[in-house]
Amino acid sequence: MKQLRLLLFILLFFSLTFQIVEANNEEKEWILYFQNKAQMKEVQSFIGEGYLNEHELMAKALLSDAEQSYIKNRFNITIEPNFQKRAALDATFNDPKLSEQWGISHIDVEKVWQKQPSLTNKLKGKTIQFDTKVATTYNETLNAFQRATIQVNKEKLSRISVSADHVEQEWGIEVYGDGKRLAGNTGNLQKLDVLLDKTIAYSKLEIVITGTESWQVKPLFHIVGVNHFVVAVIDSGITVHEDFCDNILYSLSVDYKEKLPYGEDRFGHGTHVTGILAACSNNGVGYSGVLGKAGIDILPLKVLDRYGNGGDFEVSKAVLDAVSMKVDVINMSLAGRGETKMLREAVISGLKQNIPIVAAAGNWNMSTENIYPASYPGVITVAASDNRKGIISISNYGWEVDLSAPGDYMNSAYLNNEYRSLRGTSMATPYVTGAVALLKVTYPTISLPEIRDRLISTSMDIKTKGYDIQSGSGVLQINSAIQASSTSGLDWYTLKEGQMISTKETHVLGVSNKWIGHSLLIYADTTLLYQGSIENNWVEFNFKDFPITKDSIRLSAIVFDRSHSIISNESLLVKAEATKRVPFSFTDINTDHWAFADISEAYDRYYVNGFGDGTFSPEGNISRRHSVMMLSRLFDWNTPSSFKGPFTDISFDLPGSLAIFSAYEKGVINGYADRSFRPDEKLTRAQMALILARALDLAETPFNKTPFEFSDIVKEHQAYNSIQHLVDIGIITKQENYRPTDYITRAQFTAMLMRTHRYFNQ
């Protein structure tokens, strides 16, 4: 039947297109995006019932190349290949009897474990009434009941779990809060779990048990209520293991790939990853996960089959469901080439809701540039280190790598209650996920940019000093990340220190939720790239209108409040491919000009530029604004702490305003009595001397040496002290007249600038 349908389809396709198309009998999976449900039903009626696996307005279908091409043209819909991702591990196994978790000692987590409080069932001691019985105090075990009412007294809970001492057939639980149904679950497991919104405090909870009325032996129940954080592990699922505690939420696991009732692991990878993350501590069995005894639950979402493969369709659905369940962290120990709109939008939707997503860099010893989800902006991408604190040979590399964690032959839980040693960035990823979860436990309101900053700034450098594309910022150090001081709450999601930028790309700045409602400026050197009110944690910007004239750019992100006080800032030095600069060959200056050498060097250092007509205009004048901008390049002044300068004629979008505010804060410029700066007014020689002396911290220092006597400068002149200091250190030359009221020429300014450069850098 299938062959006949395909034959009829191909004949129809030929007749409609008037072209001879060679049919491709190999069927592949495709993701289809529909504009509305009517269009979805139209395509479904054409393909055949049961042939389309739908998810809202996206669907997955098994089609030949000819079929997908026809559908795309006939129905005018977007179709993408369902690119496959693989578990990010090296498939070779080591001796399963490894006895040490060397990774734990490498990530500095033992001190965190020592401070973890004992976990408690928050329902203990609460008043409970079940069925028609009188109220009593909750104890560990309850006889069979159909409805229990617990006075929780405004306790916040993230999960309710009910365990039965035995199971005879499928049963279920439903939880109501203050009369409203909150959640439910059914299954044939001994423990059933439901997740609650932990931000809401209820006066009382009602737990309804279904399906146990006909059991031959009446069950005994144990009810647990906790307020935990939740980590979604999107992987090959999970299997019951002796080294797992009851924080593994088997009953809520989902199988997106093989359609089993639960996310049963048939590959072993997801169980191994979960063991590294959350193996039960202090249970006398196996190993201890990174989380120790912390109040954190694990939600397994299965997207990889028994061979470790899964498509973007399944992965995206799992991410979207995890986001809708408001999990706190997502672990994705999987990677692959090929990008779909569905996966990108799913991942970014989570990041925009402040859910950290931690992903493996992949294991092909290749660039991460086109590896997904690792290369999506804001994802925390993890490379794998070895027990010598080097990077394992198979680990991918690239600017997308944020940091490293142990991933070389890590022993952990496996199928059939066994333990195995696996290798790869998959194993490194749960270490970082564990660190993120522990940060959330310690700082419940912490935002994604703050988490990234803590992890990256405290990691242990292991290769090239500073950031490198193999290890990122270095090896994870959990205790240091937790103990670190508060961060700026700003993080460059798409850029690293020293990275080459592209003017064609859109970049993302991550912003802490605590800055929402304040104002944000992003500068490239002194040019304003972005200005606006912070409405969410995701700010996009680009360099489209920014003229790149040099090979490095200082990016500055500045958050300020209504009083114009700067409350946070973050800067980054990136590289750029400068527009090919015209060689130094100005038509109005030659080698015998007195300032030729200084002008040539200043031009090479990008301190000064010429004009579009090929001239330098050495006898032309320079404005007060441009003089401060050039001095800012020379001294590399930091971002000011405030925009509350006295200048009524300086706005944020004025080129050079950042340099002017910095110079004012440092006391280099003062402005005029009428609170103006007069940025386009010409600079005098006396003003230049004052500005330079202040920048060099000389203006207020008494000059106690024998002065050089200029005929037109008296001791009472406001610039006298500054001029004498600058003469003494060789920045001002000795001549009969100084001419303080003359406007300084471009040649004079450049010569003084380069003399200052040499003095400042000697």
Secondary structure, 3 states (H helix, E strand, C coil): CHHHHHHHHHHHHHHHHCCCCCCCCCEEEEEEECCCHHHHHHHHHHHCCCCEEEECCEEEEEEEHHHHHHHHHHHCCEEEECCEEEECCECCCCCCCCCCCHHHHHCCCHHHHHCCCCCCCCCCCCEEEECCCCCEECCCCECCCCEEEEEEEEEECCEEEEEECCCCCCEEEEEEECCEEEEEEEECCCEEEEECCCCCEEEEEEEEEECCCCCCCCCCEEEEEECCEEEEEEECCECCCCCCCCCECHHHCEECCCCCCCCECCCCHHHHHHHHHHCCCCCCCCCCCCCCCCCEEEEEEECCCCCCEEEHHHHHHHHHHHHHCCCCEEEECEEEECCCHHHHHHHHHHHHCCCCEEEECCCCCCECCCEECCCCCCCEEEEEECCCCCECCCCCECCCCCEEEECCCEEEECHHHCEEEEECHHHHHHHHHHHHHHHHHHCCCCCHHHHHHHHHHHCECCCCCCCECCCECCECCHHHHHHCCCCCCEEECCCCCCCECCCCCCEEEEECHHHCCCEEEEEECCEEEEEEECCCCEEEECCCCCCCCCCEEEEEEEEECCCCEEEEEEEEEEECCCCCCCCCCCCCCCCCCCCHHHHHHHHHCCCCCCCCCCCCCCCCECEHHHHHHHHHHHHCCCCCCECCCCCCCCCCCCCCHHHHHHHHHCCCCCCCCCCCCCCCCECEHHHHHHHHHHHCCCCCCCCCCCCCCCCCCCCCCCCHHHHHHHHHCCCCCCCCCCCCCCECEHHHHHHHHHHHHHHHCC
